[in-house]
Each structure stands twice: as structure tokens, then as C-alpha cells.
Amino acid sequence: MVREIVVYPDKRLKLISKEVESFNGALHDLLDDMYETMRARNGVGLAAIQVGIDLRALIINIPLEDTDGEHDQPKENTLEMINPVIIEKDGSEKFQEGCLSIPGIYEEVERAKHVKVEYCDRDGHKHTIEDNDFLAIAIQHEMDHLDGKVFIEKLSYMKRKKFEKEWKRRLKEA
């Protein structure tokens, strides 16, 4: 089921998400709905809080390009991370980011180039993943949501002011 996306400046985006304690059918349904919602909005990642659920759960599915140049995100390629914790990070890289909760805005954000993360899958089994590419950026972006942060908070003061002005104008026009 496609759920509604929580859009900035909704106060729920400031919530610090709670640890997942039950790896049950309700969690599985939430993860499945998050996948459908992310696909419907052409996203590459989604945190549970973005659909109004304050649990430490996120998904990432980086599109694969097929032989026809089409992009696909098969469900089996979805990385589901429950209660993720960054245990190592280093380096620095700037990357243009966007967010389903702040549609139409893209800005350069600086993040760690390399991350190593421990997390649980939907059944509660522990895993570790390490990356120094786009996946590392996506993980950090989605994990920020779990801590009540959105990517525009990482912008310089001037860029943030410009964003706020532009966003208010857009909301008035909507």
C-alpha cells in the first residue's frame, strides 16, 4: 500500500525514532508499504518517519540500469535496515541530495565518504555493511531522518536562508 509522505516542515520529521523491538508482521507490512511508497515517488530511500511511523527502520534501493537504459528497483534488491548504527566512518565527499519529504529541492551536502553500519534485517538477524559510494551517502541521509534531521540542516547559513524563502514561496503557491 502506498502511504502518504510526511512533507517538511511537518514536526514529525523532527522526532527521534524509537528502536524496533518486535520483528513481526506489522514491521514486515510497514517495510513492504515503504517500498511501494518509495517506488511510487521515484525515490531511492525512505525512513519510516517519512510515512509517519517513528521507528528506526529505513529502506534503500538504488536503481539498476538495464540493457535498454531503463532504471529498475527490484524488490529483492531493497536494503532493509532496522536499528542501524554507524560503527565506522571516514573521509568526506560532497554529493547532490534530494528528499521525498522536501520534493523538488536538490543541494550539495557533505558527508562521510565511507561508512560501516551494523543493522538488523526484517527478521531481527544482525548484519554489517560497508560502502564508500552512493550507498554510503544514502545510508547517512536516511539515518539522519531516524534522528529527526533533514538534509537541508547540513547546508550553510546562507543556503539554508535561501531554501527557507524558496520553500515558503512554494507552499503559498501550492
N, C-alpha and C positions, 0 to 999 in steps of 0.2 A: 504494500500500500504506500502510495506517495504521500508524504506528510508535508505540512506547511513549514517553510523555513523561517526561523526567527531572524528578523532583519534589524540591523543597527539603527537607532540607539536603544533597542529593547533592553531593559535592565537584566533580563535573564542571561544575556551574554556576559555579564559581569560575575555571575555565580561561579563559585569554585565547586566543581563537580565532585560527587561522593564516590568512594571506592565501590566497585561492583562486588557484592558478596554472594549473590545467587546466580550461578551459571545455568539458568533454567530456560524453559520455553519462552518466557516473557522477554528475556535477553535476546534469544535467537530471533524472535519476531521483530524486536527493535532493530537488530543488525540487518535483517532482511529488508525492513522498511527503509532503513538508512541507505542501503544500496539502491533501491528503487528510486528514492528521492534524489540521491546524488546523480544517478543516470538521467533522470527526467530534467535536471537542471544543468546538465553537461559539466558537472564538477569532477574533480579528481580525488577529493577527500571530503569527509564530513564528520564532525564531532556530534555526539548525542545531544549536547546542549543546543545545537543549531536546529534541532527539531523539538526543543523544549523539554528535554529529559536531562536532568543534571546528574548523569552517571559518567564515570571515567571510561568511556568507550568511544572509539573512533574507527573509521574505515578509510582506506586509501586504495584507489585502483587507478594506476597510471595507464592511460590508453596505449594500446599497441597499434602500430600501423600495419595494415595487411598489404598484400601484394598490389591491391588496387589504389593504395594511398588512403584508404578509409581507416578511420580510427575506431577501435572496438575496446570494450571493457568487459570481457567475460567474467561472470560472477566468480568463477573458480580462481581468478587472479586477484580477488579482493583480499587485501591485508586487513584483518580484523584485530585490533589491538585493545585489550581490556586491561585497565590499571597500568598503563605504560609508565616506565621510569627511565629517564636518560641516565645511564651509568658512566658514560664517557662522551666527551665532545671536544673537538678542537678545530683549529683553522677558522677561516672566515670567508664568506662568499656573499656577494650581492645577487639577488635574484628578483625578477619582477613577479609579484604575487597579486592574486585576486582572491576573493572570498564570496561564497554563496550568500553570506549574511550582509555583504556590502556590495551588491551587484553593480557591475559596470565600472568599478574603480580598480585600477592596477597601479602599483607603486613598487619601486625598488626597495627591498628590505635586506638588511644584513643579518645573516645567521651563521651558525657554525657550519663549516663545510662537511665535517664528519661527525656522525653520531653512532653510538651503540646503545640500544634500548632493550630492556627486559620488559616483557608483557605476557599476558595470558591470552589464549585463544578463546573462542566461544564456549568451549567445554572446560575451561579452567586450567588447561595444560600450559606450563611455563615455556617461553621461547626467548631467544635473544636474536636480534637482527642488527646488522651493522651496514652503514651505507655512507658514501661520500659523493652522492649525485643528487638528482632531483628528489628522490625518495627521502633523503635526509632533510631536505627543505620542507617537504610536505608533512613529514612526521612532526617537525618542530612547530609548523603552522597549526596543525590540528591539536597538538598537545597544549599550545597556548590557550586554545578555547577551553580546555579542561580546567585551566587555572584562571578563567574569567578574563582573558585578554584577547584582543583582536589585532590584526597585523598593523593597522594604522597607528596603534600606540607606539610602534617602533620607529615612526617617522620623526624627522627633525621638527622642531617647534614651528618653523615657517611652513613646511609642507603640511603639517597637521592643521594649522590655521586655515590654509588654502583648502584642504579637504573639507573641514567643517563648514566653511562658507559654501562650497560647491554642493555638499550633501544637503544642507538646509534648503538651498535653492531647488534642488531636485525633488525633495519631499513636498515642497509647496506646489510644484508643477504636477505632481502625481495625482 
